[in-house]
Amino acid sequence: SLFGSRSFGAAPCAAMRQIGSRTCVPFEAPAWAAPLCNVPKRRLRLGHFPTPLVQWGPLPAEETHGREFWLKRDDLSGVELSGNKVRKLEFLLADALEQGADCVITCGGLQSNHCRAVAVAARSLGLDSHLVLRLEDASQDDAAAACAEVGLSGNLLLKRMVGAKLYIATRAEYRTHGSGGLMEHVRARLAAQGRRPYVIPLGGSNALGTWGYLDAFDELIAQAAKLFSSSADGASTSDAGFFSDIVLSTGSGGSLAGIALANRLAGTGAKVWGFGACDSPTWFHGFINKHVLPDLLPLAGAGVGGEEPLAGLRSEDLSEVRDAKNLGYAQSAPEELRTIREVAMRTGVLFDPVYSGKALHCFLGLLRTSPELFGRRVLFWHTGGLFGLWDKQPQLQALLEAEPQGPGPDVVPVFDRAAAL
């Protein structure tokens, strides 16, 4: 049928090629990435790039201390594909097609942005998606019972609209088997049925997925060069240079690893901050050191511009990670939601409650208490996640109803009959 699913088998993603509603193109790495290993040959065109780089404010910090604040808006990389995950999927799904996959498997929380992006992108390529979703409530110990209560809020609606198959796991099952073990269980089941599944790791965070943000950093360099250079008449459009700090949320480490490594290789000299929405700073550094950097860095030699060799470089050398999870992954504290609300009212930019909103809240708190930690031009890299706000509707409604009404309530009838009496 016209809209029927189809398998692309082992057809390679070679040269420029149309696949479903997407285009596969050769990939050429930035010149400063030449020392890296395992450079991908191809990528898909899934997102709308470059995403905007805009000056941002006013922020609700008591003082900005003369700083400039900028926003890299990867939340505008698409609509149903919005957010940082689409950059990773351009490389991961190109590899899936190259390997002849007819379906993909990945995992995340119930409201996972990553799983939503995988489901939508896979469907646009004619691939089925199988999503392992972890329950966030530790008291839910019956996955079978929870299946009937999954619902259609936020990202779940989009996953189910494009026909994703959902596999529900309790937190206890996740602790016992891990994301890899749970996905392997699904992979083996599908393989036994004659399917050809391709497994995408949690958050798309491996060396191949990280190329999405190595490439994104080159996009940022080009944008900054135009913004912070001299205009045609010789007048400076802004102070020369790059950003003093780059701030982003991290949930699985891949985006952080790509940005931080690119910053080192390109010699741009920013301080990269990762604000963890889950786990601990030690966990993030350990994950990147074990699962990302070894497949990117050469074993010996290959220094950058006469500097020390890249072999042995560790995540701790590239970024500073702060704990921003507060009550826990996907658990929103009232003060976090108030920060999201206040920034939305001041700037018109919405942040999600699971990732970027937690990072924003923690970053602004650190800016207030320790402003000396940041330089004068700070970039916040918005990683998307807007659909997660719908899952927080009860908390947000209570927050809005508790706010002072100012000149009056924000919802009123066109014709106020009570006032006319």
C-alpha positions, 0 to 999 in steps of 0.5 A: 500500500502507499503508506505500508511499512517495508524493509530495506534489507541490506541495501547500502546507504551509499552516495546520496540516496533517498530512503523513505522520506529521508536522504542518506549522504556521505559524511566528511568529518571536520578537519580538526577531527582528523586524529580520531578513529572510526570515522563514519562514512555515511549519515542520514538527513533527519533533522533541520540543521543548523539549529538557531544560535541566539542571544538569550535573556533576561534570565531570572538570576539576581545578577548577570554580572555583565555576562552574555547568555546564548542559547543553541536551540536543538529543541528546534531540530524538528517537531516530532524529532525535536531534541538532541537525539536526532543528531545521533540517530543520523549516524546510528540509523544509517548504520542500521540500514547498512547492516540490513536491519528491518527493525530497531531496539532501544530503551529508556524511561517511560517518557524517554525523548530518545525512544520517541525520536527512535520510533519516529525516525525508524518509521520514516525509514520503513523500520519497526521500533521495539522500545524497552521502557522502564517504570519510574515508580519503584512501588510498581513491581508488576510490569504486566499490570502496568502495561494496562496503565501506560496511557498516552501522555507526552512522548508515549502518545507519539511513540504509540501513534507511529506504531512502536512496540512497547516492552515494560520493565520494572525498576527491579528488573532494570537493576537486575538485567541492565539496559543491555540485558533487557534489550538482548532479551528482546533482540533474541526473541525477534531474531528467533522470529526471523527479524533482523534487529539493530540495537541502539544503546541507551540514549544513542550514546556510543562512539558512533552516536557521539559523532552527531555532536562532534559534527554539531560542534563544527556547526556551532564553530561556523555560527560563532565565527559569523556572530563574533567577527567583524562586519563588512564595514569593519565594525566589530559585531561582538567581542572576538572569540568563542564562548567561555562556557558551554552548559548542557544537560546530560542523561546518557553521556553521548552529547556531553562527550561529543561536545567536550571532545570537539572543544578540545580537538578544535582548540576553542577553549570553552569550559564544558559543563554537564548537568546530570539528570540521573546517576552521578558525575562519577558514573558519567565520566566512567561511562564515557571513559569505558563506552565512548572514548576508546572507540574514538581515540587513537591508541598512541600518538596523534597529538593536536597541534603539538599538544599531548597525545590523545591516547589516555585522554579521559572524560575528566580532562574534558568536562566538569559534571555536576549532579542535577537530578535532585529528587531523581530521574524524571522526578520534578521538584516544585522549585525546578518547575518554578524555574521552568515557568519563570524562564518561560515567562521571561524569555518565551523558551520552554524547557523540559522537566526531565533533562534541560529543565533540571540542568537549567535550574541547577545552572542558575542556582550555581550562577547565583551562589558562585558566579566566579565559576563562569566566564563572560559569554555562556552558551546553554545548549538546549537539548529539547524534550518539550513533550515531557511537560505534558506528563507533569500536568498535575504538578504544573496546574497546581503551580499555576493555580498557586501563583498570584493572579496579578491583574486577574485570572489568566482564563476568563470569558469573553463576555463577563456577565458577573461584572455586568451585573 
